[in-house]
Amino acid sequence: MVNRRDLIKWSAVALGAGAGLAGPAPAAHAADLEWEQYPVPAAPGGNRSWQLLPSHSDDFNYTGKPQTFRGRWLDQHKDDWSGPANSLYSARHSWVADGNLIVEGRRAPDGRVYCGYVTSRTPVEYPLYTEVLMRVSGLKLSSNFWLLSRDDVNEIDVIECYGNESLHGKHMNTAYHIFQRNPFTELARSQKGYFADGSYGYNGETGQVFGDGAGQPLLRNGFHRYGVHWISATEFDFYFNGRLVRRLNRSNDLRDPRSRFFDQPMHLILNTESHQWRVDRGIEPTDAELADPSINNIYYRWVRTYQAV
């Protein structure tokens, strides 16, 4: 048995700022080894300070889905939507064990893919900082931490990663989307990917790749922190292991033909899912991959959210 002092020493090294926690299987973690060792990397601005939002923060130091979980989270889509492409959102494919929220991809009897999906019961609104410590899966599905408005119009992807990929599996892919729902149209978007050292790796609009990723970690092999500072309706800063990697605002990539931008609250979402463009290209997980517990789970060690007050 590892004694508590050794566990603290090991965790301080393995979870140091800017480092990922490598290892084949996540282990349980002690209550005092949570996010408090990581200062919020963003400044709250003005004379404000960061105040933790317990309703949108969780260390997952419990088992199953007790009231501690259910008071904060829904384990299904808020409108009972089954999900995009071959996704089949399922409450049975997310659970809490060994100090992690585990979100699974698994083959459904009808050929689709059961996808775990967890969303906050209530929305959050800027100014705030929210962050997860997370290990992506090794599947051809996406591993995600994102925010979505109640009307499904505004979307911020803090990370969307295809963990099976040799190059894109090293990217923290960030994005925003603004939709018109009736008739459905994507009004604006911008996707960019970043490596763990903070370097720019991918432009999702042009498909251009920068660098070969040599020396960069595969995100499926370790825990990393992915965060966003939602500053205002027109300003977002994205952080990878506490390092600022992207600023999104009207001076660069942020556009909205409605001139509303991100003017409404959004829910936090932690999930996996299938995407139609990958299905169309035949990029789908096999039965064997979906049955392999070494690659078919996303592990969320914790999520923390702070309001600037």
N, C-alpha and C positions, 0 to 999 in steps of 0.2 A: 504493500500500500504506500502511495506517495504521501509524505507528511505535508501538512499545511504550509510550512515554511518553504519547502521545495516547490510546491505548487505555485506559490506566490512568485518565487524567483523565476520559475520557468515561464509563467504567464507574462511577467514583466519583460522578459527577453523576446518571447514569441509574438507578443501583441504590441511591441513597441511602435510608436508613431511612425507611419510610413512603411510598416512591414506587414506582410500577410502571415497568417497562422497556417503553416503547412501541416499536413498529416492525413493519413488515410481515413480516420474516423474521428469526428468531434467528440470530446469528452465533456462530462459534467463540469461545471465551473462554480466557484464559490461566490457568495453574495457580494463580497467586497472586491471582486475582480471585474466589476462591470465598467460602464462608460465613464465613471468619475475619473479614471486615470487619464482620460483624453480630454483636454480642454476643448471647448467649442472653437473651431478654427476661424469662424467668422466673427467680426465685431458687430454688436447689436445696433450700433449707430446712435448718434446724439448722446443724451444723458441716460439712455436706457440700459437695462441689464437683461440677461437671459433668465427666464423663469421656466423650469421644467413643467411640461404638460403631462401629468400622469395618465390622462385619458388616451394619450397617443404615444406612450412610452412603455416598454415592457422588457424585463430581463429574462423572461421565460424560465424562471427558476421554480417551476412546478411541473406537474405531470398531467397529461390529458387536457381537457378543456373545462376547468372549473369556472366558478364565477369570476375569478381573477382574469380569465381569458374572455369570457362571454360579456363581461361588463365593458370591455374595450373593443372587441372584434366580432365581426360576422365571418363565418367560414363558408359563405356562399355569395354569389353575386347579389347585389342589393335588389335587382329586378328579376332574379331567377333566370337570367340569360345563361345559356350553356357555354358561351365563349366563342372566339373566332375560329375559323377553319375547322380542323378536326378536334378542337378542344371540347371537353365535357367537364365543366367545372363541378367539383365534387367535394362536399364537406368531409367525406370519409378519407380523403387523400391529403389531409393536413392534420397534424397533431403536435403536441409538445412533449418532449422527452429529453432527459439528460441535459437540461439547460438550453435546449434549442427549440425553436419552432421549425418543424420539418414539413416541407411541401413536396409532394411526390407527383411524378408522372407515371402512369400505369395503363396498360392496355385495357380498354373497355370491351365487353362482349360484342358490341356492334361494330367493332373495328376502329372506333374513335379512341381518343386518349383521355383517360381521367386526369384532370389537372387540379391540384390543390389551389385554393384561392382564399385569401384572407384580406378583409378590408376593414378599416376603422368604422365604428358605428356612427361617429359624428365627423364632420369635416373640420378642417383647419383653415386658417386664413393668415395672410402675411401681416406683419413681418415675423418670420419664424426661421428656425433651422431644424431640419430633420435628417436623420442619418441611421443607417443600419450597419451592423457588422455581420457579414454574410459570406457564405461559400456557395458559389453557383453550382448547378448540376453539370454532369458531363453529357447531357442529352442534346439532341438536335432541336429540342424545344427551347424557348427563351426563358431565362431566369431573370426576374424583374423586381424592382422597387420603384413605384411610380405614384403619381397623384392624378386624380380625375374629379372633375366637377360633377355635381349631382345630375345635371342635364346632359352629361357626356359630351360637352362641347370643348372644354379646356383640358388638356392632358400635358403633364410634365413627366418624362421618363428620366429618373435619376440614374438608373442602370437598366439596360436591356441587353443581355449577353447570351450568345449561343455557345455554351460551354464546350461543346464537342469540337469546335473549330480550332485549327492549329494557329491561325492568326487572329481572327475576330474573337476567339476565346480568350484573348489577352486584352481586349478592349473594354473599358467602361464606356458603353455607348449611351450617350445622353441625347435627349430630343425634346422638342415640343411639338404639339399638334393643336390646331384650332379647326373645329369641324362645324359645318352646317348639317343639321340632322334631317331636315325635310325640305327638299330632297337632299339625300346625303351627298356632301361635297367636302373635301379637305381644303380649307381656305388657306392654310399656311402651315409650314413645318420646317424643321431644320434638325438634322441628325449629325452628330460628330462623336468620334470615338477617341479615347485617350488611354495610353499605357500607364502602368503603375508608377513610372518615374515622372509622370506629368506631361510627357511628350505627346504631340498630336499625331494620331495614327490613322484616322479615317474620316472622309467626308461622305456622308450618306446621300447627299444630293447628287454628287457627281460620280460616286463609286470610287473615287481616287483614294489609294492607300499610300501612306507615308511611312517608310521604314519597313523592315522585314520582321520586327519584333524580337530580334536576337537578344538574348539575355533578359527578356521580359517574362514575368511569371504567367503561366496559364491560370486563370482565375479559378478554375475548378479544383486546383490543387491546394488552395488555402483560403483563409478568411481575410477579407479586406473591408475597409470602411468606405461607404458610398453615401455622400450627403449633398444636400442642396440648401442654400440660403435663399429663401423667397423674400426678397427685399421689398418689392412693390409690384403693382400690376404689370410693370414693364421691365423688371430687373430680377435676374436669377444668377447666382454664382454656384457652380458645381465643384465638389471637393472629392478627391480620391485619396484615401488614407491621410486625410487632413491637409492635403495639398490642393490649392486652388488650381483647377485645370481649365475651366471654361467660364467666361462671363457672357451671359445672354441678355441683350437689351436692344433698344431701338437703334443704337448706333452701329450694330452689326447684323445679326441674323433675325431679330424678332420683327415680325410683320403681322398685321391684322387689318384686312380691308374694312372691318366693322369699326375699327378704332376703339375697341373695348379692351382687348388684350386679356389679361388674367385678373378680372375684376370680381371674381366670386370665389367662395370657399371651395376646397377640394378635399376628397377623401384619400387617405393613404391606402396603398394596395401592395401586398406581398404575394406573388403568385408565379406559376409557370403556365405556358400556353403554346398552342400551335398557331402558326401564321400562314395565311393563304399563299403568299408569294413563295414560301419554301415548299409547301405542298405541291404547288404548280410545277416546281422544279424537281420534284421527287426527293426532296430533302426531308425525310421523315424518320423518326426512331423506329427501330425494329422491335419485334416482340421480345427478343433476347435482351436488348438494351433496356427496354421498359421494365423488365423483370430483374434487372441487376441492381441491387441496393448500393453498390459501390459508385454508381453514376446517376441513379434516377431520383435523387433527393437534392433539394436545396436546403441548406441549413442557415437559419437566421439566428445568430447568437443573441442579438438584442436590437431593439429599435428605440431611439430616443428623439424627442421633439421638444424644442424650446420656443417660447414666445418672447419677443422683445417687448419689455414693459418699462 
